[in-house]
């Protein structure tokens, strides 16, 4: 199965971005320490502009 996390499908929806448990934990720790904002973390993870709030 190929990874196409940056592409759009069908109705302009982006493919889901799946993070490993360790990646999720690292984002969680950085958010709790206020080292990064939610929008910046989403952009870093490749979640797309929908999550940039």
Phi, psi and omega in degrees: 000128182272154179266120178231049185297336182265002184260163177258155179228142171052255188274025179084013179275143178276153175292148179293144177257120180257127178253148176286160178304323180291324176294318178300316181297317179298317177296318180300313181298315180296323177293318180293327178278358181060035177276342183211151176273167179298317180297318179293320179294320179296317179295320179295324180280348181084026183285338177101174186290341180301326184268358180278088181243000000 
